[in-house]
Amino acid sequence: METRRKTARGEWVLLGLTGLFLCLLLGLFVRDRTGAASVETALTVPVEAVRPDPSPVNLNTAAPEALTALPGIGEELARRIAAYREEHGPFETVEELTKVSGIGQGKLAALEGLVTVEDIK
């Protein structure tokens, strides 16, 4: 009979600790839902910090390294642009860029205002 009473008392202690833990967990949940501890996840970075020179990149004179600074243009695509320029001569229009493998209308739209095709002097 003594063993049974100790077991019951131990179970009550565990049950009380479990209840306390659940109350603390509920308190944390309510605090997070009310926004008491807010975390800012959106970060706005000025364009100047990402791309310090806001002048458009000339497709006819830019080195592949300069082309990789453009959004969506990696090393391989920059090499393809330079190779196309060497094979076909200077670009006459920005839209001619879509003739390079890997550049479609979507990527061209993302480059709007960031590239130019000024004459080579």
Backbone as a chain_set.jsonl record, in Angstrom:
{"seq": "METRRKTARGEWVLLGLTGLFLCLLLGLFVRDRTGAASVETALTVPVEAVRPDPSPVNLNTAAPEALTALPGIGEELARRIAAYREEHGPFETVEELTKVSGIGQGKLAALEGLVTVEDIK", "coords": {"N": [[0.818, -1.18, 0.0], [2.007, 1.207, 0.712], [3.834, 1.642, -1.399], [2.135, 2.105, -3.524], [1.024, 4.572, -2.828], [3.275, 6.297, -3.012], [3.811, 6.143, -5.725], [1.48, 7.27, -6.789], [1.743, 9.862, -5.781], [4.09, 10.687, -7.104], [3.197, 10.622, -9.709], [1.357, 12.714, -9.623], [3.045, 14.877, -9.213], [4.512, 14.887, -11.608], [2.39, 15.34, -13.361], [1.632, 17.909, -12.548], [3.969, 19.369, -13.191], [3.951, 19.018, -15.965], [1.605, 20.391, -16.607], [2.373, 22.984, -15.852], [4.438, 23.426, -17.701], [2.938, 23.38, -20.094], [1.344, 25.64, -19.695], [3.269, 27.67, -19.736], [4.158, 27.358, -22.359], [1.807, 28.005, -23.746], [1.632, 30.692, -22.999], [3.904, 31.746, -24.324], [3.125, 31.295, -26.955], [0.838, 32.943, -27.186], [2.031, 35.436, -26.765], [3.697, 35.626, -29.046], [1.777, 35.684, -31.049], [0.499, 38.096, -30.607], [2.362, 39.906, -31.33], [4.305, 40.988, -29.683], [6.996, 40.475, -29.663], [8.407, 41.347, -32.294], [9.851, 40.579, -35.443], [11.763, 41.924, -37.93], [11.631, 41.089, -41.219], [11.727, 41.862, -43.854], [13.985, 43.495, -45.901], [15.147, 46.401, -47.18], [17.276, 47.456, -49.633], [19.165, 50.052, -50.921], [19.442, 50.751, -54.423], [21.882, 51.776, -55.184], [23.672, 50.638, -53.418], [23.744, 48.003, -54.191], [24.294, 48.062, -56.914], [26.553, 50.127, -57.691], [27.17, 51.907, -59.863], [24.888, 53.534, -61.659], [24.657, 53.885, -64.392], [23.769, 52.625, -67.633], [24.921, 49.437, -68.868], [27.034, 48.99, -71.569], [26.396, 46.866, -74.114], [28.025, 46.367, -76.264], [30.626, 46.914, -75.565], [31.188, 45.983, -73.042], [32.955, 43.946, -70.752], [32.881, 40.403, -70.039], [32.916, 40.124, -67.225], [31.776, 42.485, -66.334], [29.244, 42.181, -67.299], [28.209, 40.172, -65.703], [27.359, 41.474, -63.476], [24.836, 42.266, -63.952], [21.314, 41.655, -63.393], [20.346, 38.284, -63.314], [22.253, 37.432, -65.095], [24.717, 35.248, -65.391], [28.07, 33.838, -65.172], [28.388, 32.048, -67.355], [26.352, 32.835, -69.172], [27.182, 35.448, -69.633], [29.557, 34.942, -70.983], [28.474, 33.781, -73.288], [27.134, 35.999, -74.38], [29.302, 37.689, -74.985], [30.624, 36.038, -76.822], [28.686, 35.873, -78.843], [28.674, 38.532, -79.667], [31.28, 38.768, -80.674], [31.143, 36.992, -82.801], [28.964, 37.874, -84.432], [29.246, 40.599, -84.637], [28.832, 44.025, -83.4], [26.006, 44.679, -81.223], [22.985, 45.908, -82.544], [20.543, 46.695, -81.53], [18.985, 46.618, -78.298], [17.101, 44.63, -78.098], [18.082, 42.665, -79.76], [19.551, 41.097, -78.179], [18.057, 38.926, -77.405], [18.646, 36.965, -79.196], [20.742, 35.592, -78.264], [21.527, 32.532, -76.833], [19.636, 31.462, -74.113], [18.584, 33.824, -73.285], [15.555, 35.237, -72.994], [12.341, 36.825, -73.512], [11.489, 37.497, -70.928], [13.881, 37.722, -69.391], [15.043, 39.763, -70.851], [13.257, 41.829, -70.315], [13.804, 42.189, -67.605], [16.26, 43.362, -67.789], [15.816, 45.818, -68.781], [16.572, 49.2, -69.207], [18.968, 48.838, -67.917], [20.871, 48.082, -69.688], [22.556, 49.051, -72.71], [23.15, 49.838, -76.2], [25.253, 51.447, -77.334], [27.113, 53.078, -79.931], [30.295, 51.874, -81.041], [33.295, 53.564, -80.759]], "CA": [[0.0, 0.0, 0.0], [2.919, 2.349, 0.763], [4.389, 1.809, -2.739], [1.071, 2.665, -4.353], [0.86, 5.978, -2.466], [4.412, 7.006, -3.566], [3.619, 6.199, -7.171], [0.434, 8.247, -7.064], [2.296, 11.179, -5.492], [5.019, 10.965, -8.201], [2.407, 10.928, -10.906], [0.781, 14.049, -9.453], [4.129, 15.84, -9.417], [4.75, 14.929, -13.044], [1.226, 15.969, -13.979], [1.726, 19.334, -12.248], [5.045, 19.933, -14.007], [3.472, 19.035, -17.342], [0.652, 21.496, -16.702], [3.149, 24.214, -15.807], [5.1, 23.538, -18.999], [1.928, 23.732, -21.103], [0.948, 27.037, -19.459], [4.362, 28.504, -20.246], [4.112, 27.238, -23.815], [0.658, 28.792, -24.182], [2.001, 32.096, -22.837], [4.798, 32.101, -25.427], [2.326, 31.301, -28.182], [-0.001, 34.147, -27.181], [2.921, 36.589, -26.942], [4.116, 35.674, -30.444], [0.619, 36.025, -31.888], [0.138, 39.499, -30.417], [3.409, 40.727, -31.925], [5.129, 41.641, -28.676], [8.377, 40.312, -30.106], [8.345, 41.328, -33.746], [11.104, 40.44, -36.147], [11.66, 42.51, -39.264], [12.22, 40.174, -42.184], [11.931, 42.533, -45.139], [15.108, 44.41, -45.861], [15.256, 47.154, -48.417], [18.627, 47.92, -49.881], [19.146, 50.985, -52.044], [20.051, 50.252, -55.653], [23.268, 52.224, -55.212], [24.486, 49.711, -52.645], [23.858, 46.759, -54.941], [24.911, 48.397, -58.189], [26.968, 51.498, -57.444], [27.143, 52.739, -61.061], [23.565, 53.362, -62.244], [24.629, 54.048, -65.838], [23.562, 51.342, -68.313], [26.079, 48.706, -69.363], [27.051, 48.927, -73.028], [26.55, 45.474, -74.537], [29.043, 46.273, -77.303], [31.979, 47.12, -75.039], [31.329, 45.433, -71.684], [33.634, 42.661, -70.554], [31.991, 39.424, -69.379], [32.86, 40.379, -65.784], [30.82, 43.578, -66.116], [27.903, 41.671, -67.614], [27.723, 39.339, -64.596], [26.756, 42.35, -62.462], [23.434, 42.462, -64.321], [20.444, 40.629, -62.791], [20.035, 37.106, -64.125], [23.357, 37.116, -66.004], [25.821, 34.574, -64.716], [29.323, 33.774, -65.925], [28.189, 31.347, -68.626], [25.548, 33.684, -70.052], [28.034, 36.579, -70.007], [30.468, 34.432, -72.023], [27.688, 33.625, -74.517], [26.884, 37.331, -74.934], [30.563, 38.137, -75.579], [30.884, 35.205, -77.998], [27.746, 36.298, -79.879], [29.151, 39.837, -80.135], [32.466, 38.532, -81.497], [30.769, 36.257, -84.015], [28.007, 38.602, -85.257], [29.509, 42.03, -84.615], [28.161, 44.725, -82.3], [24.547, 44.673, -81.158], [22.369, 47.115, -83.09], [19.472, 47.056, -80.608], [18.965, 45.819, -77.072], [16.24, 43.472, -78.369], [18.894, 41.654, -80.426], [20.087, 40.262, -77.105], [17.264, 37.689, -77.316], [19.219, 35.972, -80.104], [21.727, 34.848, -77.479], [20.909, 31.377, -76.182], [19.437, 31.625, -72.676], [17.946, 35.108, -72.992], [14.217, 35.349, -73.561], [11.657, 38.096, -73.285], [11.463, 37.782, -69.484], [15.197, 38.209, -68.968], [15.228, 41.049, -71.51], [12.462, 42.804, -69.562], [14.515, 42.457, -66.344], [17.444, 44.158, -68.098], [15.382, 47.103, -69.341], [17.15, 50.356, -68.544], [20.274, 48.508, -67.357], [21.803, 47.839, -70.792], [22.431, 49.917, -73.872], [23.958, 49.404, -77.332], [25.869, 52.646, -77.922], [28.086, 52.805, -80.987], [31.701, 51.758, -80.663], [34.065, 54.636, -81.429]], "C": [[0.869, 1.253, 0.0], [3.49, 2.641, -0.618], [3.376, 2.476, -3.651], [0.897, 4.16, -4.055], [2.022, 6.801, -3.038], [4.282, 7.154, -5.079], [2.58, 7.246, -7.515], [0.965, 9.658, -6.831], [3.267, 11.597, -6.614], [4.29, 11.315, -9.484], [1.802, 12.314, -10.824], [1.837, 15.135, -9.67], [4.42, 15.993, -10.901], [3.606, 15.624, -13.782], [1.25, 17.481, -13.745], [2.813, 20.016, -13.075], [4.652, 20.015, -15.477], [2.497, 20.179, -17.557], [1.365, 22.841, -16.699], [3.853, 24.464, -17.137], [4.114, 23.968, -20.08], [1.454, 25.172, -20.936], [2.016, 27.99, -19.983], [4.377, 28.501, -21.779], [2.961, 28.053, -24.393], [0.958, 30.289, -24.067], [2.934, 32.57, -23.943], [4.038, 32.205, -26.746], [1.49, 32.575, -28.273], [0.858, 35.387, -27.395], [3.364, 36.733, -28.402], [2.976, 36.098, -31.36], [0.233, 37.486, -31.753], [1.212, 40.431, -30.955], [4.275, 41.447, -30.921], [6.608, 41.552, -29.054], [8.364, 40.206, -31.623], [9.746, 41.266, -34.335], [10.905, 41.009, -37.545], [12.369, 41.598, -40.245], [12.474, 40.835, -43.529], [13.047, 43.56, -44.996], [15.186, 45.107, -47.205], [16.663, 47.717, -48.517], [18.574, 48.881, -51.05], [19.899, 50.409, -53.241], [21.529, 50.622, -55.712], [24.186, 51.27, -54.459], [24.714, 48.406, -53.395], [24.622, 46.99, -56.241], [25.321, 49.861, -58.12], [26.884, 52.407, -58.674], [25.802, 52.555, -61.758], [23.518, 53.538, -63.764], [24.503, 52.683, -66.511], [24.877, 50.746, -68.82], [25.968, 48.619, -70.882], [27.34, 47.494, -73.454], [27.673, 45.309, -75.549], [30.464, 46.429, -76.777], [32.216, 46.443, -73.69], [32.049, 44.087, -71.701], [32.663, 41.699, -69.88], [31.864, 39.646, -67.875], [31.857, 41.48, -65.466], [29.396, 43.107, -66.371], [27.342, 40.834, -66.472], [27.115, 40.17, -63.474], [25.282, 42.603, -62.755], [22.57, 41.36, -63.726], [20.148, 39.496, -63.775], [21.128, 36.715, -65.094], [24.498, 36.52, -65.181], [27.042, 34.539, -65.617], [29.126, 33.145, -67.296], [27.413, 32.209, -69.612], [26.351, 34.907, -70.496], [29.021, 36.158, -71.093], [29.723, 34.264, -73.347], [27.408, 34.969, -75.184], [28.146, 37.844, -75.626], [30.878, 37.339, -76.845], [29.964, 35.597, -79.154], [28.215, 37.615, -80.49], [30.372, 39.677, -81.037], [32.11, 37.885, -82.824], [29.906, 37.092, -84.956], [28.248, 40.105, -85.319], [28.724, 42.695, -83.506], [26.64, 44.627, -82.39], [24.024, 45.99, -81.73], [21.252, 47.62, -82.193], [19.577, 46.173, -79.368], [18.152, 44.549, -77.297], [16.994, 42.347, -79.058], [19.521, 40.696, -79.411], [19.323, 38.945, -76.981], [17.766, 36.613, -78.273], [20.298, 35.143, -79.412], [20.992, 33.732, -76.747], [20.833, 31.593, -74.671], [18.801, 32.946, -72.299], [16.631, 35.176, -73.748], [13.62, 36.706, -73.235], [11.639, 38.473, -71.806], [12.779, 38.354, -68.989], [15.485, 39.566, -69.595], [14.465, 42.146, -70.768], [13.15, 43.169, -68.242], [15.726, 43.351, -66.563], [17.093, 45.541, -68.639], [15.933, 48.262, -68.502], [18.54, 50.1, -67.978], [21.315, 48.275, -68.423], [21.515, 48.82, -71.92], [23.308, 49.36, -74.982], [24.543, 50.625, -78.049], [26.912, 52.228, -78.95], [29.493, 52.731, -80.424], [32.463, 52.811, -81.441], [35.517, 54.306, -81.493]], "O": [[0.52, 2.25, -0.632], [3.617, 3.812, -0.977], [3.736, 3.327, -4.465], [0.642, 4.935, -4.977], [1.788, 7.913, -3.511], [4.619, 8.2, -5.633], [2.779, 8.033, -8.441], [0.664, 10.562, -7.61], [3.257, 12.757, -7.027], [4.711, 12.188, -10.243], [1.732, 13.022, -11.828], [1.547, 16.186, -10.243], [4.56, 17.112, -11.395], [3.832, 16.4, -14.71], [0.922, 18.251, -14.649], [2.605, 21.11, -13.599], [4.989, 20.984, -16.156], [2.556, 20.862, -18.579], [1.002, 23.739, -17.46], [3.859, 25.588, -17.639], [4.431, 24.833, -20.896], [1.189, 25.853, -21.927], [1.696, 29.004, -20.603], [4.588, 29.539, -22.405], [3.121, 28.717, -25.418], [0.579, 31.066, -24.944], [2.773, 33.68, -24.45], [4.289, 33.103, -27.55], [1.441, 33.212, -29.325], [0.462, 36.293, -28.128], [3.4, 37.844, -28.931], [3.201, 36.802, -32.345], [-0.31, 38.065, -32.694], [0.989, 41.639, -31.028], [4.926, 42.431, -31.271], [7.376, 42.475, -28.782], [8.316, 39.106, -32.175], [10.696, 41.829, -33.79], [9.982, 40.615, -38.258], [13.57, 41.359, -40.121], [13.356, 40.401, -44.27], [13.041, 44.385, -44.083], [15.282, 44.458, -48.247], [17.162, 48.367, -47.598], [17.987, 48.554, -52.082], [20.873, 49.673, -53.082], [22.338, 49.858, -56.237], [25.352, 51.112, -54.823], [25.761, 47.776, -53.247], [25.491, 46.201, -56.611], [24.529, 50.744, -58.452], [26.553, 53.584, -58.529], [25.584, 51.522, -62.391], [22.46, 53.363, -64.37], [25.059, 51.697, -66.027], [25.816, 51.469, -69.153], [24.931, 48.222, -71.415], [28.42, 46.97, -73.18], [28.223, 44.216, -75.682], [31.417, 46.103, -77.485], [33.362, 46.348, -73.25], [31.789, 43.224, -72.538], [31.72, 42.135, -69.219], [30.806, 39.381, -67.305], [31.166, 41.421, -64.449], [28.455, 43.58, -65.735], [26.126, 40.786, -66.285], [26.427, 39.628, -62.609], [24.557, 43.102, -61.895], [23.042, 40.235, -63.567], [19.752, 39.732, -64.916], [20.96, 35.758, -65.85], [25.146, 37.204, -64.389], [27.049, 35.135, -66.693], [29.641, 33.653, -68.292], [27.792, 32.299, -70.78], [26.207, 35.352, -71.635], [29.293, 36.924, -72.018], [30.268, 34.566, -74.408], [27.439, 35.073, -76.41], [28.07, 38.376, -76.733], [31.347, 37.905, -77.832], [30.396, 35.65, -80.305], [28.156, 37.787, -81.707], [30.492, 40.368, -82.048], [32.708, 38.197, -83.854], [30.095, 37.026, -86.171], [27.508, 40.814, -86.001], [28.026, 42.022, -82.748], [26.068, 44.508, -83.473], [24.559, 47.058, -81.433], [21.027, 48.826, -82.097], [20.192, 45.107, -79.403], [18.482, 43.501, -76.743], [16.593, 41.188, -78.956], [19.967, 39.606, -79.77], [19.875, 37.954, -76.504], [17.348, 35.46, -78.17], [20.715, 34.106, -79.928], [19.96, 33.965, -76.118], [21.844, 31.873, -74.027], [18.505, 33.179, -71.127], [16.601, 35.172, -74.978], [14.302, 37.609, -72.75], [11.761, 39.651, -71.469], [12.8, 39.345, -68.26], [16.097, 40.427, -68.962], [14.967, 43.259, -70.61], [13.09, 44.319, -67.807], [16.176, 44.026, -65.637], [17.984, 46.343, -68.922], [15.785, 48.303, -67.281], [19.229, 51.046, -67.594], [22.511, 48.266, -68.13], [20.408, 49.338, -72.066], [24.135, 48.486, -74.724], [24.336, 50.797, -79.25], [27.515, 51.16, -78.845], [29.839, 53.423, -79.468], [32.294, 52.935, -82.654], [36.306, 55.091, -82.019]]}, "num_chains": 1, "name": "protein.A"}
